[in-house]
Amino acid sequence: MVIFPFITAFILTTLVTPISLLIIRKIGLLDDPKTHKHPGIIHKKVTPRGGGIPLFIGIIVAGIFFLPLTKTVIALFIAAAIALIVGVIDDKYDISPYLRFLANIAVAAIVVTNGITISFITNPIGGIFHLSSISIPLNLLGFHLTIMLSDIAAMLWIIWVMNMLNWSKGVDGQMPGIVTISAIVIGLLSFRFAGIDSFSKTAATLSFIIAGSSLGFLIFNFHPARIFPGYGATAIYLLLSAVSILSGAKLATAILVMGVPMIDGIFTILRRLLTGRSPFWHDKKHLHHLLLSFGMGQRSIALFYWIISAILGSLALVLSSQAKAFAIIMLLIILGGTLLFLHRLQKYI
């Protein structure tokens, strides 16, 4: 039963977050809009960062009770712990985004080398692409290596989800709502195969643990937020990306349920590159920033993201692979066009 892991993680995070707030304030993990030079800042008062800490505690403690502590699960938690540590350091000192990206690569490598890989992807027009059957020879500093395409795909996916969801915490409550809905959808899909596949059972259980912890954190992050997720929350994004591939490639489902922040992330990278800027450096032109500039409030924007994610997630559970691919293409066209229109419109107001 996945309801008990969900409830346990929810209660743990709900209880741990107020305690974490006391510690976070004491060690100075605070976001002061007067001193924190970040173009995406929209809050007006000093607010604690470091929300990744209670999120991680809720997931880890629940995981110890409800997950089999296999080599893969332990490696996944170690990688998440490293991501949390790097994130908390960034919450305190605002380290270089390039150093953070190197940390993303390192934790993704830990996950992939311990068995979480994208062995195949379904061809929407029929058949399966077996990525695990394709190897790529490399020569690095005189060392001859062979890397499987399945491992490269998994690393790229994990790193992408970590960064894409990190960009999707611009307004209060936005990120934990998206993660909650995404984790539930991935968990339900994994639960279908839990009786015949041990990895699917682990993925289903961990998905609902992530959902419960994120929902518990949402209580404190909904506008007006008492705590921000901070960069330490990338530990949770890493876990979410891992469960989406833990029992086979569920990428179409994950892409669809996280479609809005994902397409916004793609648009952001292309926009920055086309304007001669580094994709790693921040700006104030994400979709949520555009909606704010047109008069929407933070609560309304968060609800907008949740509703769209819930609708897309519901579709992902019932659509065929071919239909999912069509839905993703349509979403890309519609949302991409909307983003382009809003950017153009903003220049005239």
Protein Blocks (a to p, Z undefined) as FASTA:
>chain_A
ZZlmmmmmmmmmmmmmmmmmmmmmmnopacdfklmccfkbcbfbdcdehklmmmmmmmmm
mmmmmpccdfklmmmmmmmmmmmmmmmmmmmnopafklmmmmmmmmmmmmmmnopacfba
cdfkgpjddfklpccdddeehiacdddfklmmmmmmmmmmmmmmmmmmmbghklmmmmmm
mmmmmmmmmmmmmmmomklmmmmmmmmmmmmmmmmmmmmmpccdfbdfbjmlmmmmmmmm
mmmmmnocaklmmmmmmmmmmmmmmmmmmmmmmnopafkbccdfbfklmmmmnopafklm
mmmmmmmmmmmmmmmmmmcfklmmmmmmmmmmmmmmmmmmmmmmmmmZZ
